[in-house]
Amino acid sequence: MARLFRKAPERKKGLWKRVVDLALTDVRVLAGGMDHESLETLEERLLAADFGVAATLRLVSRVEDAARRGKVRGGEGLRDALRSEIRDILAPGADAGLDAADTPPTIYLIVGVNGVGKTTSIAKLAHHLRGEGRSVMVAAADTFRAGAVEQLGVWAERVGAAFVRGQHGGDPAAVAFDAIEAAQARGTDVLLIDTAGRLHTNRGLMEELRKIDRVVRRRVEGAPHETLLVLDATVGQNAVRQLEAFRQAVDVTGIVLAKMDSTARGGIVVSLQEEFGVPVKLVGVGESLDDLETFDADAFVDGVFE
């Protein structure tokens, strides 16, 4: 399958160095292994950096085993062992880029709770795709919050994307259907379907999301080509709970991690991959339209350990 958004940005190690601070200088590796205090310290540092329980237990266990077998010597050996293991965790999702249809339109379903930066992430994605010379259409399948629809419309106009909206209080799935027909009729390259920001605990709204997903699947074979969950990087392990809930409604294929320029602790990218096998594909690193880039696993690891 074709790929979009594969443009390689400059590797920004500094971002990850700033948001993932493991502070391993006082974690001791002794001849023949690591003492209990050092293992506890390592575990605490990983959890504090939002690596999550599953990834933390895996990393600590592998490092402890390597140290016991004499394969980790001193602080530098510890860093190398962690570096290698984190690379292994991130490897399945390391192929940057978004899946795309062989024949347009490529359809991306964008989901997420209120306040995570979903609207601006859609605008950034549309802006990037327009910069690649692709025609883009944005569909506002949020028929409940008029203000949100208007805001998305302003962004669409600003980036040069076509815009489709429904009647206030109307059927969101009908908006998705109409947008697909319009995109096909116009020969649009990419259709971005925004959905209502919803609490992941709201069963009624999650069922509505399932309906939108069903309509898209029935209308276009192979669609949605990506279902992207926008997460606020600053909420820590609550992001894990959001992903878990959304996966019960739709097939989430990738994460857009917004607000990485804020107070985020970047270990969450490892946690999401380890626990669910869902990769972080795009990262929001600022407020301007250009501040969206593909997640670079190598830059992440280098930023943490260099």
N, C-alpha and C positions, 0 to 999 in steps of 0.2 A: 504494500500500500504506500501511496505517496505520503510525503511529510511536509508540514508547514512550520514556520517559525524555527528554522534551523540555523538562522544567522548566529554565528558565534560571537558573543560579546567579548570585550576585554575581560580577562579573568580577574574578578574583584576579590582577592584573598582578604583584603582589609575588612570587607563587610563581615565575613564569617569570623575573622579574628576578633572583631569587636563584640559579636553577639554570642560567641561560644568561648567561654573562658574556663577551661578545665583546671587550671592552676595545679599542675601535677608535680611541682618542684618538691613538695614535701611527702610525696608518695614513695615509700622506700621499696626497693627490690633487693632482697638479700640473696646471698649464695644459697641456692637450693629452694628458693621460693619467695613468697611475700608473707609478712606476718599479718595477723588478724586485723590489727589497727590500720595497716596500709590498705588492705582490701576494703575495709569499711569506709575509709576516706575516699577511695576511688569510686565506690558505689555512690556515696553521697554527692560527689562532684558531678557524676554523670546524671543523676536524678535532678540535681539543681539546675543543670543545663538543658533540661527537658528531653533527655534521651528516652525517658519512659521506662517502665519496669521491665518489659520484655527485652528490649535492647540492652538495658543496663545489666540484667542478669546474664545475658549471653556474652557481653563484652568482658565482664568481670570473671566469668567462668573460664573463658578462653585464655585470658591473660594469666589467670592463676595457674591453669594447666601448663601453659607455655613456660612460666617462671619455674614451676616445679620440675620441669624436664630440662631446665638449664638453657632454654632458648631465649630467655629474656634476661639481660644483664644490665643493671643500672637504669637510670632515668631515661636515657636515650632508647634503650631496648624496650622499655615500657611504651614509649611514644610510638615506636615502630610497630609494635604488636597491636596497639589500638588502631593505628592508622590502617594497617592491613585488614583488620577485622571490620572496621567501618566501611572501607572500600567494598568488601565482600557483601555487606548488607545493602549498600546502595547500588551495587552492580546491576541487578535486574531492571532497574528503572533508569539507568544511566544514559540510555540512547535518547538524547534530547530531541525535541520536536513534537509536533502534534500530528496525529493521524489525519489523513485527508482522503476524500473520495477520489477515485480515479476519474469520475465524471462529475462535474459540478451539478448542484451546489454541495460543498462540504458543510455539514451542519454540526454546530457545537451547542450543547445544552449547558447553560451556566446556572449553577445552583448554590445555595448558601443561606445562612441566617442573616437577619437584619444587622447592619452596622459593621460588617466585616470588610467593606471596601469592594463589594461586588460591582456596583455601577461604574466606579472609576477603573476597575480592572477590565471590564468589558470595553470601556472607552480606550484604554491603553492597547488592548489586543486589537481592536478595530484599527487604531492608528498605525500599529506596526504592520498589519496586513495591507493597509492602504499604501504604506511606504514601500511594500514589496511589489506594488503595482496591481494588487488584486481588488476586485470589486467586492464590497461588503454590504450586507444588510443586517440591521439590528431589529429584532422583534421584541416588543415590550409585552410579554405575556403575564405581566403583573397588572391585573385589572382592578386591584383594590386600592392602591395608594397612588392617587392622581399625581401627587408631587413627585413621586419616584419616576413615573412615566415621563413627566415633563422634563425632569433632569436628564433622563437618558436620551430624550429627544434632542436636547440642547447639545449633548456630547456627540451624538450621531451627526448632527449638522456640522459641528466643529471639525470633525475628522473626515467629513466627506462620505459618510455612509448613508445608504437609504434607510428609511425608518418606517416600521409598521407598528401600529398600535390598535387596541380594541376599544370597545365601549366600556366606560367605567362600570364595574360590577359584572361585566360579561364573562363568558366562558374562556378561560386562559388557553385551553386546548384548541379552541376555535381560532384564536389569534395565531397559534403555532401553525395550524393547518393553512390559514390564509397566507402567512408569511412564506411557507414552503412553496405554495402555488405562485406567489409573486416572484420569489427568487428563481424558480424554474422558468417562468415566463420571460424574465429579464436576462436570463443567463448569468445570474450572480455567482461569483466564485465561492463566497463564504457567507453563511447565514448564522448569526449569533442569536440564540433565543434566551432572553433573560426571563427568569422565573421570579415569582414573588418571594422576597426575603421572608423566611419563616423560621419560627422556632422549631428545632428538630424534634421537640416533644409534642408538636401539634399534629395529631393524627389526621385530622380533616385536610389540612393543607398538604401533608405528605401524600395523601391519597390523590389529591389534585395533581401533584407532581407526577405520580405514576401515570395518570391519565394523559398528561402532556407527552410523556415518554412513549406511551403506547401509540398515540397519534403519529408521532414522528416516525416510529418504527414501521407502522403500517403504510405510511405515505411514501417513504424512501427506503429502499433496501439498503441495509448496512448502516443506516442512521439511527441515532446520533453517532457521528464518527468519533466524537469525544464527549463525555459528560464530565465537566470540570467543576469541582467543588472549590469555591473560594473560602479560604480560612484566614482568620486574623492571626498572624504569627505571635501576637503578644498574649494570647489567651492560654498558652501552654497546653497542658494535658486535656483541657476542655475541647481542644481541637480534635483529639482522638475520639471523644464521645460524639462529637458532631459527625465525624466521618462514619463512625459505626452506625449511627441512626440513618444517615442518608443512604448508606449502602443497602439498607433494608428496603428502600423505596426504589432506587435506581442503580444502574451499574456505573458507579463512579470509576472513571478510568485515569484521572489525574487530578492533582492539586494545584491550585493557584494560591501561593502563599503571599498574602498581602501584608503590608506594613512591616516589612523586614528592616526598614530604616528607623523603626521606633525602638521600643524597649523589649524586643523579642529576644528569646534565648533559642538559638538556632538548632539545638539538638532535636527539635521536634521533627525535622525532616528525616532523621534516622528512625525515630519512633514510629512514624506513619508507615514507612517502608517495611520495617521489621514486623509490626503487628498486623498489617493489612495487605502488604504487597502492593500498595497504591503509591506510585511515585509522585514526588513534587516535580511538576513540569515547568512551571513559570513562577517567577519571584518578583514581587513588587518592591522596588528599592528606593522609591522616592515619590514625590507628588506630581511630577511633570508627566506628560504623555509618553515621553521616551523612557520612563523609569520602569520598564517591564522587560525582563530578560529570561532566557532559558536557565533552568537550574543546572549548574555545572558541578558535578560530584567531585571532580578533581580539585576545583577551586575551593570547594567546601573543606575537603580534607586538608589541603595545603594551608588554608587559612587558619584552621584549628591548631595545626601542629607546627607551623613555621613562624 
